[in-house]
């Protein structure tokens, strides 16, 4: 069994680019599983059986570990643009 506890999972630049290239060849939601397999080392078949919540928790851990916990964004106000 694999440990899927929540902790930051960092991808170095080389692994990130390699994973990006491999994931670009598959459709969603399989693309996310390619990323998780590369980052976590958990077999694709095991990842395919995770719930959406478990999968998204791991994806968030990769995001935090690779890019940091802060996510800057902006949106247009629907009332005043």
mmCIF file of the N, C-alpha and C atoms, coordinates in Angstrom:
data_MODEL
# 
_entry.id   MODEL 
# 
loop_
_atom_site.group_PDB 
_atom_site.id 
_atom_site.type_symbol 
_atom_site.label_atom_id 
_atom_site.label_alt_id 
_atom_site.label_comp_id 
_atom_site.label_asym_id 
_atom_site.label_entity_id 
_atom_site.label_seq_id 
_atom_site.pdbx_PDB_ins_code 
_atom_site.Cartn_x 
_atom_site.Cartn_y 
_atom_site.Cartn_z 
_atom_site.occupancy 
_atom_site.B_iso_or_equiv 
_atom_site.pdbx_formal_charge 
_atom_site.auth_seq_id 
_atom_site.auth_comp_id 
_atom_site.auth_asym_id 
_atom_site.auth_atom_id 
_atom_site.pdbx_PDB_model_num 
ATOM 1   N N  . UNK A 1 1  ? 0.844   -1.185 0.000   1.00 0.00 ? 1  UNK A N  1 
ATOM 2   C CA . UNK A 1 1  ? 0.000   0.000  0.000   1.00 0.00 ? 1  UNK A CA 1 
ATOM 3   C C  . UNK A 1 1  ? 0.884   1.242  0.000   1.00 0.00 ? 1  UNK A C  1 
ATOM 4   N N  . UNK A 1 2  ? 0.416   2.285  -0.628  1.00 0.00 ? 2  UNK A N  1 
ATOM 5   C CA . UNK A 1 2  ? 1.179   3.519  -0.740  1.00 0.00 ? 2  UNK A CA 1 
ATOM 6   C C  . UNK A 1 2  ? 0.647   4.564  0.222   1.00 0.00 ? 2  UNK A C  1 
ATOM 7   N N  . UNK A 1 3  ? 1.560   5.359  0.770   1.00 0.00 ? 3  UNK A N  1 
ATOM 8   C CA . UNK A 1 3  ? 1.186   6.442  1.671   1.00 0.00 ? 3  UNK A CA 1 
ATOM 9   C C  . UNK A 1 3  ? 0.722   7.624  0.833   1.00 0.00 ? 3  UNK A C  1 
ATOM 10  N N  . UNK A 1 4  ? -0.529  8.044  1.012   1.00 0.00 ? 4  UNK A N  1 
ATOM 11  C CA . UNK A 1 4  ? -1.037  9.212  0.289   1.00 0.00 ? 4  UNK A CA 1 
ATOM 12  C C  . UNK A 1 4  ? -1.401  10.324 1.266   1.00 0.00 ? 4  UNK A C  1 
ATOM 13  N N  . UNK A 1 5  ? -0.625  10.411 2.365   1.00 0.00 ? 5  UNK A N  1 
ATOM 14  C CA . UNK A 1 5  ? -0.864  11.466 3.343   1.00 0.00 ? 5  UNK A CA 1 
ATOM 15  C C  . UNK A 1 5  ? -0.524  12.818 2.730   1.00 0.00 ? 5  UNK A C  1 
ATOM 16  N N  . UNK A 1 6  ? -1.107  13.871 3.294   1.00 0.00 ? 6  UNK A N  1 
ATOM 17  C CA . UNK A 1 6  ? -0.933  15.215 2.761   1.00 0.00 ? 6  UNK A CA 1 
ATOM 18  C C  . UNK A 1 6  ? 0.403   15.795 3.200   1.00 0.00 ? 6  UNK A C  1 
ATOM 19  N N  . UNK A 1 7  ? 1.243   16.075 2.246   1.00 0.00 ? 7  UNK A N  1 
ATOM 20  C CA . UNK A 1 7  ? 2.479   16.804 2.465   1.00 0.00 ? 7  UNK A CA 1 
ATOM 21  C C  . UNK A 1 7  ? 2.877   17.397 1.120   1.00 0.00 ? 7  UNK A C  1 
ATOM 22  N N  . UNK A 1 8  ? 3.659   18.442 1.147   1.00 0.00 ? 8  UNK A N  1 
ATOM 23  C CA . UNK A 1 8  ? 4.074   19.086 -0.100  1.00 0.00 ? 8  UNK A CA 1 
ATOM 24  C C  . UNK A 1 8  ? 4.933   18.122 -0.919  1.00 0.00 ? 8  UNK A C  1 
ATOM 25  N N  . UNK A 1 9  ? 4.659   18.065 -2.201  1.00 0.00 ? 9  UNK A N  1 
ATOM 26  C CA . UNK A 1 9  ? 5.389   17.193 -3.116  1.00 0.00 ? 9  UNK A CA 1 
ATOM 27  C C  . UNK A 1 9  ? 6.001   18.086 -4.185  1.00 0.00 ? 9  UNK A C  1 
ATOM 28  N N  . UNK A 1 10 ? 7.310   18.211 -4.178  1.00 0.00 ? 10 UNK A N  1 
ATOM 29  C CA . UNK A 1 10 ? 7.967   19.119 -5.123  1.00 0.00 ? 10 UNK A CA 1 
ATOM 30  C C  . UNK A 1 10 ? 8.468   18.373 -6.352  1.00 0.00 ? 10 UNK A C  1 
ATOM 31  N N  . UNK A 1 11 ? 8.284   18.993 -7.510  1.00 0.00 ? 11 UNK A N  1 
ATOM 32  C CA . UNK A 1 11 ? 8.860   18.502 -8.760  1.00 0.00 ? 11 UNK A CA 1 
ATOM 33  C C  . UNK A 1 11 ? 9.977   19.459 -9.153  1.00 0.00 ? 11 UNK A C  1 
ATOM 34  N N  . UNK A 1 12 ? 11.176  18.926 -9.413  1.00 0.00 ? 12 UNK A N  1 
ATOM 35  C CA . UNK A 1 12 ? 12.236  19.810 -9.895  1.00 0.00 ? 12 UNK A CA 1 
ATOM 36  C C  . UNK A 1 12 ? 11.949  20.149 -11.358 1.00 0.00 ? 12 UNK A C  1 
ATOM 37  N N  . UNK A 1 13 ? 12.684  21.111 -11.906 1.00 0.00 ? 13 UNK A N  1 
ATOM 38  C CA . UNK A 1 13 ? 12.416  21.607 -13.262 1.00 0.00 ? 13 UNK A CA 1 
ATOM 39  C C  . UNK A 1 13 ? 12.448  20.497 -14.305 1.00 0.00 ? 13 UNK A C  1 
ATOM 40  N N  . UNK A 1 14 ? 13.432  19.629 -14.228 1.00 0.00 ? 14 UNK A N  1 
ATOM 41  C CA . UNK A 1 14 ? 13.584  18.559 -15.210 1.00 0.00 ? 14 UNK A CA 1 
ATOM 42  C C  . UNK A 1 14 ? 12.401  17.601 -15.170 1.00 0.00 ? 14 UNK A C  1 
ATOM 43  N N  . UNK A 1 15 ? 12.025  17.195 -13.972 1.00 0.00 ? 15 UNK A N  1 
ATOM 44  C CA . UNK A 1 15 ? 10.907  16.267 -13.829 1.00 0.00 ? 15 UNK A CA 1 
ATOM 45  C C  . UNK A 1 15 ? 9.591   16.918 -14.222 1.00 0.00 ? 15 UNK A C  1 
ATOM 46  N N  . UNK A 1 16 ? 9.450   18.194 -13.916 1.00 0.00 ? 16 UNK A N  1 
ATOM 47  C CA . UNK A 1 16 ? 8.238   18.920 -14.287 1.00 0.00 ? 16 UNK A CA 1 
ATOM 48  C C  . UNK A 1 16 ? 8.087   18.964 -15.810 1.00 0.00 ? 16 UNK A C  1 
ATOM 49  N N  . UNK A 1 17 ? 9.161   19.285 -16.520 1.00 0.00 ? 17 UNK A N  1 
ATOM 50  C CA . UNK A 1 17 ? 9.104   19.351 -17.980 1.00 0.00 ? 17 UNK A CA 1 
ATOM 51  C C  . UNK A 1 17 ? 8.864   17.975 -18.604 1.00 0.00 ? 17 UNK A C  1 
ATOM 52  N N  . UNK A 1 18 ? 9.521   16.955 -18.077 1.00 0.00 ? 18 UNK A N  1 
ATOM 53  C CA . UNK A 1 18 ? 9.315   15.599 -18.575 1.00 0.00 ? 18 UNK A CA 1 
ATOM 54  C C  . UNK A 1 18 ? 7.867   15.167 -18.369 1.00 0.00 ? 18 UNK A C  1 
ATOM 55  N N  . UNK A 1 19 ? 7.335   15.451 -17.209 1.00 0.00 ? 19 UNK A N  1 
ATOM 56  C CA . UNK A 1 19 ? 5.956   15.092 -16.904 1.00 0.00 ? 19 UNK A CA 1 
ATOM 57  C C  . UNK A 1 19 ? 4.987   15.863 -17.785 1.00 0.00 ? 19 UNK A C  1 
ATOM 58  N N  . UNK A 1 20 ? 5.267   17.138 -18.007 1.00 0.00 ? 20 UNK A N  1 
ATOM 59  C CA . UNK A 1 20 ? 4.432   17.968 -18.885 1.00 0.00 ? 20 UNK A CA 1 
ATOM 60  C C  . UNK A 1 20 ? 4.365   17.342 -20.281 1.00 0.00 ? 20 UNK A C  1 
ATOM 61  N N  . UNK A 1 21 ? 5.512   16.928 -20.815 1.00 0.00 ? 21 UNK A N  1 
ATOM 62  C CA . UNK A 1 21 ? 5.556   16.324 -22.148 1.00 0.00 ? 21 UNK A CA 1 
ATOM 63  C C  . UNK A 1 21 ? 4.747   15.032 -22.201 1.00 0.00 ? 21 UNK A C  1 
ATOM 64  N N  . UNK A 1 22 ? 4.882   14.195 -21.179 1.00 0.00 ? 22 UNK A N  1 
ATOM 65  C CA . UNK A 1 22 ? 4.146   12.930 -21.159 1.00 0.00 ? 22 UNK A CA 1 
ATOM 66  C C  . UNK A 1 22 ? 2.652   13.155 -20.994 1.00 0.00 ? 22 UNK A C  1 
ATOM 67  N N  . UNK A 1 23 ? 2.278   14.099 -20.133 1.00 0.00 ? 23 UNK A N  1 
ATOM 68  C CA . UNK A 1 23 ? 0.863   14.359 -19.863 1.00 0.00 ? 23 UNK A CA 1 
ATOM 69  C C  . UNK A 1 23 ? 0.165   15.017 -21.049 1.00 0.00 ? 23 UNK A C  1 
ATOM 70  N N  . UNK A 1 24 ? 0.904   15.743 -21.858 1.00 0.00 ? 24 UNK A N  1 
ATOM 71  C CA . UNK A 1 24 ? 0.309   16.440 -23.007 1.00 0.00 ? 24 UNK A CA 1 
ATOM 72  C C  . UNK A 1 24 ? -0.249  15.478 -24.044 1.00 0.00 ? 24 UNK A C  1 
ATOM 73  N N  . UNK A 1 25 ? 0.147   14.218 -23.994 1.00 0.00 ? 25 UNK A N  1 
ATOM 74  C CA . UNK A 1 25 ? -0.294  13.241 -24.991 1.00 0.00 ? 25 UNK A CA 1 
ATOM 75  C C  . UNK A 1 25 ? -1.572  12.515 -24.595 1.00 0.00 ? 25 UNK A C  1 
ATOM 76  N N  . UNK A 1 26 ? -2.090  12.776 -23.401 1.00 0.00 ? 26 UNK A N  1 
ATOM 77  C CA . UNK A 1 26 ? -3.296  12.079 -22.936 1.00 0.00 ? 26 UNK A CA 1 
ATOM 78  C C  . UNK A 1 26 ? -4.393  13.082 -22.581 1.00 0.00 ? 26 UNK A C  1 
ATOM 79  N N  . UNK A 1 27 ? -5.615  12.604 -22.561 1.00 0.00 ? 27 UNK A N  1 
ATOM 80  C CA . UNK A 1 27 ? -6.767  13.443 -22.240 1.00 0.00 ? 27 UNK A CA 1 
ATOM 81  C C  . UNK A 1 27 ? -7.027  13.459 -20.739 1.00 0.00 ? 27 UNK A C  1 
ATOM 82  N N  . UNK A 1 28 ? -7.790  14.451 -20.295 1.00 0.00 ? 28 UNK A N  1 
ATOM 83  C CA . UNK A 1 28 ? -8.225  14.502 -18.911 1.00 0.00 ? 28 UNK A CA 1 
ATOM 84  C C  . UNK A 1 28 ? -9.242  13.412 -18.675 1.00 0.00 ? 28 UNK A C  1 
ATOM 85  N N  . UNK A 1 29 ? -9.334  12.787 -17.550 1.00 0.00 ? 29 UNK A N  1 
ATOM 86  C CA . UNK A 1 29 ? -8.596  13.007 -16.309 1.00 0.00 ? 29 UNK A CA 1 
ATOM 87  C C  . UNK A 1 29 ? -7.294  12.225 -16.235 1.00 0.00 ? 29 UNK A C  1 
ATOM 88  N N  . UNK A 1 30 ? -6.937  11.516 -17.294 1.00 0.00 ? 30 UNK A N  1 
ATOM 89  C CA . UNK A 1 30 ? -5.722  10.706 -17.277 1.00 0.00 ? 30 UNK A CA 1 
ATOM 90  C C  . UNK A 1 30 ? -4.477  11.576 -17.171 1.00 0.00 ? 30 UNK A C  1 
ATOM 91  N N  . UNK A 1 31 ? -4.546  12.800 -17.674 1.00 0.00 ? 31 UNK A N  1 
ATOM 92  C CA . UNK A 1 31 ? -3.411  13.722 -17.600 1.00 0.00 ? 31 UNK A CA 1 
ATOM 93  C C  . UNK A 1 31 ? -3.004  13.962 -16.148 1.00 0.00 ? 31 UNK A C  1 
ATOM 94  N N  . UNK A 1 32 ? -3.992  14.153 -15.291 1.00 0.00 ? 32 UNK A N  1 
ATOM 95  C CA . UNK A 1 32 ? -3.707  14.374 -13.869 1.00 0.00 ? 32 UNK A CA 1 
ATOM 96  C C  . UNK A 1 32 ? -3.042  13.152 -13.251 1.00 0.00 ? 32 UNK A C  1 
ATOM 97  N N  . UNK A 1 33 ? -3.449  11.973 -13.695 1.00 0.00 ? 33 UNK A N  1 
ATOM 98  C CA . UNK A 1 33 ? -2.860  10.749 -13.149 1.00 0.00 ? 33 UNK A CA 1 
ATOM 99  C C  . UNK A 1 33 ? -1.410  10.576 -13.581 1.00 0.00 ? 33 UNK A C  1 
ATOM 100 N N  . UNK A 1 34 ? -1.075  11.012 -14.797 1.00 0.00 ? 34 UNK A N  1 
ATOM 101 C CA . UNK A 1 34 ? 0.325   10.990 -15.243 1.00 0.00 ? 34 UNK A CA 1 
ATOM 102 C C  . UNK A 1 34 ? 1.162   11.889 -14.334 1.00 0.00 ? 34 UNK A C  1 
ATOM 103 N N  . UNK A 1 35 ? 0.642   13.063 -14.016 1.00 0.00 ? 35 UNK A N  1 
ATOM 104 C CA . UNK A 1 35 ? 1.340   13.990 -13.120 1.00 0.00 ? 35 UNK A CA 1 
ATOM 105 C C  . UNK A 1 35 ? 1.520   13.374 -11.738 1.00 0.00 ? 35 UNK A C  1 
ATOM 106 N N  . UNK A 1 36 ? 0.470   12.791 -11.209 1.00 0.00 ? 36 UNK A N  1 
ATOM 107 C CA . UNK A 1 36 ? 0.558   12.175 -9.877  1.00 0.00 ? 36 UNK A CA 1 
ATOM 108 C C  . UNK A 1 36 ? 1.522   10.999 -9.856  1.00 0.00 ? 36 UNK A C  1 
ATOM 109 N N  . UNK A 1 37 ? 1.502   10.174 -10.886 1.00 0.00 ? 37 UNK A N  1 
ATOM 110 C CA . UNK A 1 37 ? 2.418   9.032  -10.947 1.00 0.00 ? 37 UNK A CA 1 
ATOM 111 C C  . UNK A 1 37 ? 3.863   9.507  -10.932 1.00 0.00 ? 37 UNK A C  1 
ATOM 112 N N  . UNK A 1 38 ? 4.155   10.540 -11.694 1.00 0.00 ? 38 UNK A N  1 
ATOM 113 C CA . UNK A 1 38 ? 5.512   11.073 -11.753 1.00 0.00 ? 38 UNK A CA 1 
ATOM 114 C C  . UNK A 1 38 ? 5.942   11.684 -10.422 1.00 0.00 ? 38 UNK A C  1 
ATOM 115 N N  . UNK A 1 39 ? 5.042   12.414 -9.799  1.00 0.00 ? 39 UNK A N  1 
ATOM 116 C CA . UNK A 1 39 ? 5.386   13.123 -8.569  1.00 0.00 ? 39 UNK A CA 1 
ATOM 117 C C  . UNK A 1 39 ? 5.406   12.229 -7.339  1.00 0.00 ? 39 UNK A C  1 
ATOM 118 N N  . UNK A 1 40 ? 4.476   11.285 -7.279  1.00 0.00 ? 40 UNK A N  1 
ATOM 119 C CA . UNK A 1 40 ? 4.309   10.485 -6.061  1.00 0.00 ? 40 UNK A CA 1 
ATOM 120 C C  . UNK A 1 40 ? 4.944   9.106  -6.137  1.00 0.00 ? 40 UNK A C  1 
ATOM 121 N N  . UNK A 1 41 ? 5.166   8.623  -7.357  1.00 0.00 ? 41 UNK A N  1 
ATOM 122 C CA . UNK A 1 41 ? 5.705   7.282  -7.507  1.00 0.00 ? 41 UNK A CA 1 
ATOM 123 C C  . UNK A 1 41 ? 4.681   6.188  -7.267  1.00 0.00 ? 41 UNK A C  1 
ATOM 124 N N  . UNK A 1 42 ? 3.415   6.567  -7.212  1.00 0.00 ? 42 UNK A N  1 
ATOM 125 C CA . UNK A 1 42 ? 2.341   5.596  -7.021  1.00 0.00 ? 42 UNK A CA 1 
ATOM 126 C C  . UNK A 1 42 ? 1.921   5.095  -8.407  1.00 0.00 ? 42 UNK A C  1 
ATOM 127 N N  . UNK A 1 43 ? 1.773   3.795  -8.586  1.00 0.00 ? 43 UNK A N  1 
ATOM 128 C CA . UNK A 1 43 ? 1.406   3.277  -9.908  1.00 0.00 ? 43 UNK A CA 1 
ATOM 129 C C  . UNK A 1 43 ? 0.099   3.877  -10.438 1.00 0.00 ? 43 UNK A C  1 
ATOM 130 N N  . UNK A 1 44 ? 0.062   4.088  -11.739 1.00 0.00 ? 44 UNK A N  1 
ATOM 131 C CA . UNK A 1 44 ? -1.085  4.667  -12.432 1.00 0.00 ? 44 UNK A CA 1 
ATOM 132 C C  . UNK A 1 44 ? -2.377  3.932  -12.073 1.00 0.00 ? 44 UNK A C  1 
ATOM 133 N N  . UNK A 1 45 ? -2.322  2.599  -12.042 1.00 0.00 ? 45 UNK A N  1 
ATOM 134 C CA . UNK A 1 45 ? -3.506  1.791  -11.765 1.00 0.00 ? 45 UNK A CA 1 
ATOM 135 C C  . UNK A 1 45 ? -4.059  2.067  -10.367 1.00 0.00 ? 45 UNK A C  1 
ATOM 136 N N  . UNK A 1 46 ? -3.178  2.271  -9.399  1.00 0.00 ? 46 UNK A N  1 
ATOM 137 C CA . UNK A 1 46 ? -3.610  2.599  -8.039  1.00 0.00 ? 46 UNK A CA 1 
ATOM 138 C C  . UNK A 1 46 ? -4.240  3.979  -8.009  1.00 0.00 ? 46 UNK A C  1 
ATOM 139 N N  . UNK A 1 47 ? -3.610  4.941  -8.677  1.00 0.00 ? 47 UNK A N  1 
ATOM 140 C CA . UNK A 1 47 ? -4.127  6.305  -8.713  1.00 0.00 ? 47 UNK A CA 1 
ATOM 141 C C  . UNK A 1 47 ? -5.501  6.381  -9.373  1.00 0.00 ? 47 UNK A C  1 
ATOM 142 N N  . UNK A 1 48 ? -5.734  5.532  -10.353 1.00 0.00 ? 48 UNK A N  1 
ATOM 143 C CA . UNK A 1 48 ? -7.012  5.540  -11.072 1.00 0.00 ? 48 UNK A CA 1 
ATOM 144 C C  . UNK A 1 48 ? -8.179  5.166  -10.162 1.00 0.00 ? 48 UNK A C  1 
ATOM 145 N N  . UNK A 1 49 ? -7.898  4.530  -9.031  1.00 0.00 ? 49 UNK A N  1 
ATOM 146 C CA . UNK A 1 49 ? -8.962  4.123  -8.111  1.00 0.00 ? 49 UNK A CA 1 
ATOM 147 C C  . UNK A 1 49 ? -9.173  5.118  -6.967  1.00 0.00 ? 49 UNK A C  1 
ATOM 148 N N  . UNK A 1 50 ? -8.416  6.209  -6.943  1.00 0.00 ? 50 UNK A N  1 
ATOM 149 C CA . UNK A 1 50 ? -8.601  7.219  -5.901  1.00 0.00 ? 50 UNK A CA 1 
ATOM 150 C C  . UNK A 1 50 ? -9.908  7.967  -6.121  1.00 0.00 ? 50 UNK A C  1 
ATOM 151 N N  . UNK A 1 51 ? -10.484 8.454  -5.040  1.00 0.00 ? 51 UNK A N  1 
ATOM 152 C CA . UNK A 1 51 ? -11.655 9.322  -5.183  1.00 0.00 ? 51 UNK A CA 1 
ATOM 153 C C  . UNK A 1 51 ? -11.198 10.663 -5.751  1.00 0.00 ? 51 UNK A C  1 
ATOM 154 N N  . UNK A 1 52 ? -12.124 11.440 -6.264  1.00 0.00 ? 52 UNK A N  1 
ATOM 155 C CA . UNK A 1 52 ? -11.794 12.758 -6.798  1.00 0.00 ? 52 UNK A CA 1 
ATOM 156 C C  . UNK A 1 52 ? -11.154 13.613 -5.700  1.00 0.00 ? 52 UNK A C  1 
ATOM 157 N N  . UNK A 1 53 ? -11.673 13.541 -4.491  1.00 0.00 ? 53 UNK A N  1 
ATOM 158 C CA . UNK A 1 53 ? -11.127 14.317 -3.384  1.00 0.00 ? 53 UNK A CA 1 
ATOM 159 C C  . UNK A 1 53 ? -9.691  13.933 -3.061  1.00 0.00 ? 53 UNK A C  1 
ATOM 160 N N  . UNK A 1 54 ? -9.398  12.631 -3.029  1.00 0.00 ? 54 UNK A N  1 
ATOM 161 C CA . UNK A 1 54 ? -8.028  12.172 -2.764  1.00 0.00 ? 54 UNK A CA 1 
ATOM 162 C C  . UNK A 1 54 ? -7.089  12.619 -3.884  1.00 0.00 ? 54 UNK A C  1 
ATOM 163 N N  . UNK A 1 55 ? -7.537  12.487 -5.112  1.00 0.00 ? 55 UNK A N  1 
ATOM 164 C CA . UNK A 1 55 ? -6.721  12.903 -6.257  1.00 0.00 ? 55 UNK A CA 1 
ATOM 165 C C  . UNK A 1 55 ? -6.438  14.401 -6.216  1.00 0.00 ? 55 UNK A C  1 
ATOM 166 N N  . UNK A 1 56 ? -7.476  15.185 -5.957  1.00 0.00 ? 56 UNK A N  1 
ATOM 167 C CA . UNK A 1 56 ? -7.296  16.631 -5.924  1.00 0.00 ? 56 UNK A CA 1 
ATOM 168 C C  . UNK A 1 56 ? -6.412  17.071 -4.759  1.00 0.00 ? 56 UNK A C  1 
ATOM 169 N N  . UNK A 1 57 ? -6.487  16.357 -3.637  1.00 0.00 ? 57 UNK A N  1 
ATOM 170 C CA . UNK A 1 57 ? -5.624  16.666 -2.486  1.00 0.00 ? 57 UNK A CA 1 
ATOM 171 C C  . UNK A 1 57 ? -4.164  16.462 -2.857  1.00 0.00 ? 57 UNK A C  1 
ATOM 172 N N  . UNK A 1 58 ? -3.868  15.387 -3.573  1.00 0.00 ? 58 UNK A N  1 
ATOM 173 C CA . UNK A 1 58 ? -2.500  15.133 -4.014  1.00 0.00 ? 58 UNK A CA 1 
ATOM 174 C C  . UNK A 1 58 ? -2.044  16.163 -5.053  1.00 0.00 ? 58 UNK A C  1 
ATOM 175 N N  . UNK A 1 59 ? -2.939  16.523 -5.962  1.00 0.00 ? 59 UNK A N  1 
ATOM 176 C CA . UNK A 1 59 ? -2.589  17.549 -6.957  1.00 0.00 ? 59 UNK A CA 1 
ATOM 177 C C  . UNK A 1 59 ? -2.280  18.880 -6.282  1.00 0.00 ? 59 UNK A C  1 
ATOM 178 N N  . UNK A 1 60 ? -3.048  19.217 -5.252  1.00 0.00 ? 60 UNK A N  1 
ATOM 179 C CA . UNK A 1 60 ? -2.781  20.445 -4.500  1.00 0.00 ? 60 UNK A CA 1 
ATOM 180 C C  . UNK A 1 60 ? -1.430  20.362 -3.788  1.00 0.00 ? 60 UNK A C  1 
ATOM 181 N N  . UNK A 1 61 ? -1.092  19.206 -3.257  1.00 0.00 ? 61 UNK A N  1 
ATOM 182 C CA . UNK A 1 61 ? 0.209   19.025 -2.600  1.00 0.00 ? 61 UNK A CA 1 
ATOM 183 C C  . UNK A 1 61 ? 1.350   19.227 -3.596  1.00 0.00 ? 61 UNK A C  1 
ATOM 184 N N  . UNK A 1 62 ? 1.164   18.777 -4.838  1.00 0.00 ? 62 UNK A N  1 
ATOM 185 C CA . UNK A 1 62 ? 2.182   18.998 -5.874  1.00 0.00 ? 62 UNK A CA 1 
ATOM 186 C C  . UNK A 1 62 ? 2.274   20.475 -6.203  1.00 0.00 ? 62 UNK A C  1 
ATOM 187 N N  . UNK A 1 63 ? 1.139   21.122 -6.336  1.00 0.00 ? 63 UNK A N  1 
ATOM 188 C CA . UNK A 1 63 ? 1.105   22.559 -6.641  1.00 0.00 ? 63 UNK A CA 1 
ATOM 189 C C  . UNK A 1 63 ? 1.845   23.351 -5.558  1.00 0.00 ? 63 UNK A C  1 
ATOM 190 N N  . UNK A 1 64 ? 1.556   23.046 -4.299  1.00 0.00 ? 64 UNK A N  1 
ATOM 191 C CA . UNK A 1 64 ? 2.189   23.744 -3.175  1.00 0.00 ? 64 UNK A CA 1 
ATOM 192 C C  . UNK A 1 64 ? 3.683   23.443 -3.123  1.00 0.00 ? 64 UNK A C  1 
ATOM 193 N N  . UNK A 1 65 ? 4.050   22.187 -3.270  1.00 0.00 ? 65 UNK A N  1 
ATOM 194 C CA . UNK A 1 65 ? 5.457   21.809 -3.198  1.00 0.00 ? 65 UNK A CA 1 
ATOM 195 C C  . UNK A 1 65 ? 6.293   22.373 -4.332  1.00 0.00 ? 65 UNK A C  1 
ATOM 196 N N  . UNK A 1 66 ? 5.697   22.517 -5.505  1.00 0.00 ? 66 UNK A N  1 
ATOM 197 C CA . UNK A 1 66 ? 6.441   22.970 -6.676  1.00 0.00 ? 66 UNK A CA 1 
ATOM 198 C C  . UNK A 1 66 ? 6.436   24.485 -6.824  1.00 0.00 ? 66 UNK A C  1 
ATOM 199 N N  . UNK A 1 67 ? 5.307   25.116 -6.542  1.00 0.00 ? 67 UNK A N  1 
ATOM 200 C CA . UNK A 1 67 ? 5.171   26.555 -6.798  1.00 0.00 ? 67 UNK A CA 1 
ATOM 201 C C  . UNK A 1 67 ? 4.922   27.399 -5.549  1.00 0.00 ? 67 UNK A C  1 
ATOM 202 N N  . UNK A 1 68 ? 4.689   26.774 -4.405  1.00 0.00 ? 68 UNK A N  1 
ATOM 203 C CA . UNK A 1 68 ? 4.417   27.514 -3.175  1.00 0.00 ? 68 UNK A CA 1 
ATOM 204 C C  . UNK A 1 68 ? 2.931   27.544 -2.857  1.00 0.00 ? 68 UNK A C  1 
ATOM 205 N N  . UNK A 1 69 ? 2.617   27.951 -1.634  1.00 0.00 ? 69 UNK A N  1 
ATOM 206 C CA . UNK A 1 69 ? 1.242   27.920 -1.145  1.00 0.00 ? 69 UNK A CA 1 
ATOM 207 C C  . UNK A 1 69 ? 0.412   29.118 -1.595  1.00 0.00 ? 69 UNK A C  1 
ATOM 208 N N  . UNK A 1 70 ? 1.060   30.172 -2.019  1.00 0.00 ? 70 UNK A N  1 
ATOM 209 C CA . UNK A 1 70 ? 0.318   31.374 -2.415  1.00 0.00 ? 70 UNK A CA 1 
ATOM 210 C C  . UNK A 1 70 ? -0.112  31.267 -3.877  1.00 0.00 ? 70 UNK A C  1 
ATOM 211 N N  . UNK A 1 71 ? -1.364  31.591 -4.130  1.00 0.00 ? 71 UNK A N  1 
ATOM 212 C CA . UNK A 1 71 ? -1.910  31.553 -5.478  1.00 0.00 ? 71 UNK A CA 1 
ATOM 213 C C  . UNK A 1 71 ? -2.514  32.917 -5.765  1.00 0.00 ? 71 UNK A C  1 
ATOM 214 N N  . UNK A 1 72 ? -1.841  33.673 -6.603  1.00 0.00 ? 72 UNK A N  1 
ATOM 215 C CA . UNK A 1 72 ? -2.340  34.996 -6.942  1.00 0.00 ? 72 UNK A CA 1 
ATOM 216 C C  . UNK A 1 72 ? -3.256  34.896 -8.151  1.00 0.00 ? 72 UNK A C  1 
ATOM 217 N N  . UNK A 1 73 ? -4.388  35.563 -8.056  1.00 0.00 ? 73 UNK A N  1 
ATOM 218 C CA . UNK A 1 73 ? -5.320  35.565 -9.172  1.00 0.00 ? 73 UNK A CA 1 
ATOM 219 C C  . UNK A 1 73 ? -6.190  36.817 -9.077  1.00 0.00 ? 73 UNK A C  1 
ATOM 220 N N  . UNK A 1 74 ? -6.869  37.084 -10.146 1.00 0.00 ? 74 UNK A N  1 
ATOM 221 C CA . UNK A 1 74 ? -7.823  38.185 -10.149 1.00 0.00 ? 74 UNK A CA 1 
ATOM 222 C C  . UNK A 1 74 ? -8.974  37.813 -11.060 1.00 0.00 ? 74 UNK A C  1 
ATOM 223 N N  . UNK A 1 75 ? -10.090 38.487 -10.856 1.00 0.00 ? 75 UNK A N  1 
ATOM 224 C CA . UNK A 1 75 ? -11.261 38.224 -11.662 1.00 0.00 ? 75 UNK A CA 1 
ATOM 225 C C  . UNK A 1 75 ? -12.017 39.525 -11.874 1.00 0.00 ? 75 UNK A C  1 
ATOM 226 N N  . UNK A 1 76 ? -12.808 39.566 -12.886 1.00 0.00 ? 76 UNK A N  1 
ATOM 227 C CA . UNK A 1 76 ? -13.611 40.765 -13.163 1.00 0.00 ? 76 UNK A CA 1 
ATOM 228 C C  . UNK A 1 76 ? -14.886 40.716 -12.345 1.00 0.00 ? 76 UNK A C  1 
ATOM 229 N N  . UNK A 1 77 ? -15.257 41.860 -11.806 1.00 0.00 ? 77 UNK A N  1 
ATOM 230 C CA . UNK A 1 77 ? -16.516 41.988 -11.064 1.00 0.00 ? 77 UNK A CA 1 
ATOM 231 C C  . UNK A 1 77 ? -17.661 41.929 -12.083 1.00 0.00 ? 77 UNK A C  1 
ATOM 232 N N  . UNK A 1 78 ? -18.621 41.054 -11.881 1.00 0.00 ? 78 UNK A N  1 
ATOM 233 C CA . UNK A 1 78 ? -19.717 40.949 -12.848 1.00 0.00 ? 78 UNK A CA 1 
ATOM 234 C C  . UNK A 1 78 ? -20.594 42.201 -12.900 1.00 0.00 ? 78 UNK A C  1 
ATOM 235 N N  . UNK A 1 79 ? -20.543 43.033 -11.846 1.00 0.00 ? 79 UNK A N  1 
ATOM 236 C CA . UNK A 1 79 ? -21.354 44.234 -11.803 1.00 0.00 ? 79 UNK A CA 1 
ATOM 237 C C  . UNK A 1 79 ? -20.682 45.415 -12.509 1.00 0.00 ? 79 UNK A C  1 
ATOM 238 N N  . UNK A 1 80 ? -19.382 45.613 -12.231 1.00 0.00 ? 80 UNK A N  1 
ATOM 239 C CA . UNK A 1 80 ? -18.716 46.809 -12.752 1.00 0.00 ? 80 UNK A CA 1 
ATOM 240 C C  . UNK A 1 80 ? -17.562 46.509 -13.692 1.00 0.00 ? 80 UNK A C  1 
ATOM 241 N N  . UNK A 1 81 ? -17.282 45.244 -13.933 1.00 0.00 ? 81 UNK A N  1 
ATOM 242 C CA . UNK A 1 81 ? -16.129 44.817 -14.744 1.00 0.00 ? 81 UNK A CA 1 
ATOM 243 C C  . UNK A 1 81 ? -14.833 45.304 -14.161 1.00 0.00 ? 81 UNK A C  1 
# 
